[in-house]
């Protein structure tokens, strides 16, 4: 069993979010989220910068995010601000 290093309670989200990139909006799957970050999944061919605004659900306000880790198509982000 691996150690959970998160400082905040993780909530399974399994919703569709949106990355707001310079090239336009890109859909993502939000696997789980906390007050401080989220785990998302993008299409394999999608280039994702180190910092970007993300909308965790349709109609939600965008939040500034920074990449904390990358594992293939899954990305861990930390919310900024």
KAZIGI-V156227 format. One line per field, one symbol per residue. ss: DSSP state (~ for helix, > for strand, _ for the rest). phi: phi as a letter, one per 40 degrees, with the letter a starting at -180 (. if undefined). psi: psi as a letter, one per 20 degrees, with the letter a starting at -180 (. if undefined). A space follows every 50 residues. Layout:
ss: ???
phi: ???
psi: ???
This chain:
ss: __________>>>>>>>>>>>__>>>>>>>>>>___>>>>>_________ >>>>>_______>>>>>>>>>__>>>>>>__
phi: .ccccccbccbcbfbcbbcbbdchcbcabccaabcbaabbbbcccccbcc bacbbcadgcccbcbbccabbfccbcbbcbg
psi: pqpojqiqppppglrpappnrhiappqrpogrqahiarprprqhjppprh pqqqoiqpiqqqppqqphqpnciqppqppq.
